[in-house]
Amino acid sequence: MGEFFQFEADFVESLRCIPMQVRYKLDTCGIKLKLSHWNHFSSTERQALVEQPCATQTEIQAYREFLQQLVQKHSGEAAQELPVEPHPAWMNATTLPPELQDRAKEIGVKIAPHQWAALTPLQRFALIKLSRPSHENKNFLPAMKEFHLL
């Protein structure tokens, strides 16, 4: 089983929401998955998306194809494809994104460069996603606590 965060605990059992590790894989393979698509997948299919690796070029391509097959099977349409960021911010352990710094300041926290560097790429990904203005930010503070940044 993949890595789930404590702030996701309220939906991990049922996988009713898309967990961060799957969102990470979606950004890695360049697919926009709607929650409505996710909700049509069986629990076995959701679990497969959690467990299937998506790191090497071969795995990324296989994940992308599997995901497109699932969306096509359940909706009759292809999932929207997105450009893949060649150097995503969460892979850069030395530079904190300004958007994240601003969000942390709003709650009175300054993330030190050594703290950012100590996080895993998945943790950095989660903080970046949770700090975006377009995202519901209720899990930003719990994530900061979970990652020992508070």
Secondary structure, DSSP 8 states (H G I E B T S, - for coil): -----GGGHHHHTTT-S--HHHHHHHHHHTEE--HHHHHHS-HHHHHHHHHS---SHHHHHHHHHHHHHHHHHHHSS--EE----SS-GGG-SS---HHHHHHHHHTT----HHHHHHS-HHHHHHHHHHHSTTS-GGGHHHHHHHTT--
